[in-house]
């Protein structure tokens, strides 16, 4: 679970076990009322890599599709009684499912779920998966198809989809980033990564306080590379715009001028930035 200063708590669900859907509904039901009283929205994100049996094949777990369907149905029932429960889907785009994204978007639309759909990321820092780079790479045809999907009406209000489409068309990502300034990632072993794509960690919170790590010479050196490194030119990490756009205000102002007030406010709410004080 992740809790940010905007008043969101986000819980990502990917476990496919048969008991997960029942347990999840029970746990979420217990959490909702205390969180409502605390002024927190609970954001539940379910991993969904395809609609149907292909989800099982990608997850390499028989019955995963049926399980995630039951989980989503249970969460939607809870949402009908608790509007501060927000439900979405997270899809990692790979060669196996790049042709299934329209089905996922339709599935989400029919159930009023938001979507986070982005290419697989290869990084030695966060995901430890450089050995899978060739398996996860999209062909030129698949990149064109994915760009067209991002440019479709399904992503009319998504800033991330616009930047991804531009990246897929040109081969270079152009977006603001504030990694290391108001964002960092902590691995389960306690290592802090100021950028999820960089291989270098700033230290381990198990041995050094977070504040010390965040202001160290190593951290300053890593920050100096943000936006200038080769990793930045190919960064498709979803969601970082929620932190960088209001922090790097000129980019947000340009977005307002480009989109116009009405569309900009739709984007503002889509990113959850209306929750920021």
N, C-alpha and C positions, 0 to 999 in steps of 0.2 A: 504493500500500500504506500502511496505517496500523498503527502498533504502539502499544498502550497499556500502562499500568503493570500491568494485570491479567494480563499474559502472553499476550496475543492479538496476532497479526498478521492484519490483514484486507486482502484483495485483492478489489477489485470488478471484475468482468468485464462489459463491455458491447460490445466490438468484435465485429462479425458476420462478419469476413472468413473465407473458407473454410479458410485455414491455421491459424486461431486454435486450434481444438480440438486439433490435433496438437501445435502448439507449446506450448500451455498444459499439456497432460499431461506433456510432456517437462520443462518448466521446474519444474512443481510437484514432480515426482519428484526432481529434483535438490535442491530446497529442503528436503524433508521430514526427511531424516536429520539435517542440521545443526541444524534447528530443534528437533527432538526432543531432541538433546543439550543444547541451550540452554534446555530447559524451556518452549518456546513452542508453543502451539497455532496452527495455520494455519487461518484462517477464509476460505473462498472464497465470494463472493456473486455469483451469476450473474443478470444482468438478464433478467427474463422478464415480458413485458407481456400475454401471452395464451398459450393452448395451441393451437397450430396456425397456420394461415395468417394469422390476425389479427395475430400477433406480427410477421410480415413487413410487414404494412400499416402498423402503428404505427411500426416502425423504419425504414420506407421502404427496405428492403433485401431483395431476393429471396433466399431461402435462409437467412435469419437463424434461422428456427425450426429447420431441420435442423442448422444449425451449433451452436446452443446445446444442442440435444439430444445431439449427439455429445460436446460438452464435458462436460456433466453425466454422461453415461455413463462417460467416461474418468476423471472425478474420483471417481465412486463406486467404480470398480475400484481406484483408488489408496487410497481410504478403507478398503477391505476389508483392506488390509495395514498401514495406518497410522491407528490410531484417533485420533491427534491432529490429523487433517485433518477439519475441520467444514465442511459444505457447506450453503448456503442459497440462497434466491431473493429478489430484490428486485423488487417490482412497484410501479410508479407508477400510481395510480388516476386515470383520465381518463374523460370521457364515453364514449369508444370501447370501454373494457374493463370498465366497472363491472359489466356483466352476466356477466363471464367469471371472476370471482374464485373461485367455488366449484370450477370446473375446475382452477384453479391450485392451490388448497388440496388437492384430491384428488391432483393430480400430485405435489405435495410430500410428501403423506402416504405415498403408495405407494413413495417413494424415500427416506424418512426424511430429508427436508430441512427446515430451519427456514425461515420466511418473514418477510420484512419487506414489508408491504403497506400503503401509505399514500398519501393524496391528493397530487397534484402541488402543489408549493410555488411561489408567485410571490414573488420578492424581487429588488430591484435590487442587493442585496449579494452573494449567493452565485451565483444562477443567471442574473442579468441578463435576466430574462424578463417584466417587467411588461407588455410588448406582447402577451403570450399569455394574459393573465388571463381574457379573455372565452372563449377557446377551451377553457381548462382548467377552467372553472367547472362544477360539477355542479348539475343542476336539483334542486328540492325532492324530487321522486320518487326521483332517483338518490341523494340524500343519505340518504333514509329506507332505501333498499335497502342502501346501504353500512353504515349503522348496524346494521341487522339482521345483516349478515354478520359484523361485529365482535363482535356479541353471541352468535354461534353457538359450538358446542363447539370449533370449530377454534382458537379463541383463548382457551381457558379459562384459560391461565396467562399471558396477555399483558397487562401493565399498560398498555402503549401502546394496545392495542385498546380497553380500557375507557375510557381518557380520550378517545380518538377518538370512540367511540360517544356519550359524553356531549356532546362538542363538536357533533357532527352533530345531536343532538336539541335542544340549547339555543342553539347559535350562539356559545358562549363556551368556550374551553379553560381547564380548571383542572388544573394539574399543577405540581409543583415544578420549578425551573430553576436551574442554577448556571452558565449561560453567562458567560464572562468571568472566572470564578473558577477552575474546573478544566477548562475547555474553550475552545478557539478553533479557527477554521477559517482555513487559509492557501490563498489562491488561487494558481494556477500562476504568476502574475506577482510573487508575494511579498507581496501585501497580506494583512494579518491582520484578520479579522473576529471579534470576541469573541462575537457572536451571528450566526448564518447568515442571519437575517431582517432585521437592521438594514442600512441603506444605508451607514452610516459605517464606515470602516476605522480601525484604531488606528495605522496606519502600514505601512511596508514593510520586511520583514526583509532586503531587499537593500541597504538603506542604514543601518538602525539595528538594533542587537542586539535579539533577542526579549525578553530580560529588561528592557531599557529601555522597549520598547514596552508591555510588559505592566503596568508600574508607572507609566506616564505619566499626566499629568493628563487627557489625552484618554480613556485607558482607564478611569480612575476615573469620568469623566462617563458613559461608555457603560454601565458596570456599574450605575450608579445607576438606569438606565432598565429594567434586566432585571426582568421580572415586572410592570412598571407601564405599558408602552407598548402602543399599539393593536395592534402586530404580535404581542405576546405573547398577546392574547385570541384570535387566530386561528392560532396556531402548531401545525402538524401535523408538524413535523420528527421523524422516527423515530429512536429510539435514544438521545436525550439523557437519558432516564431512567436509563440505566446509569451515567451520571456524577452526576446530580443526586440520586437517591434515597438512596444511602449518604452523600453529602456533606451533604444537608439531612436529618439523621437523624430528625426528628420525623415527616416524611411517611412514612418507611420504617417507623417504629414503628406509625403509624396503619394502615398496610397490613397489618402483622402481626396487629394486633388485629382488623381487619375480616375477614381471610381465614382466620385460624387457623393454627397452626404447620405442619400438613402441606401445605396449599395454598401457604402463604408460601414454604416451602422449595422447592417446585416452581418458583415464580416466581423465586426467588433463583438457582436453577440455570439457568432459562430465560434470564435476563438475563446469565448468565456471572459473576455477582458472587461465586460461590464461589471464583473465581480470585484475588480481591483478598486481599492479605495483611492 
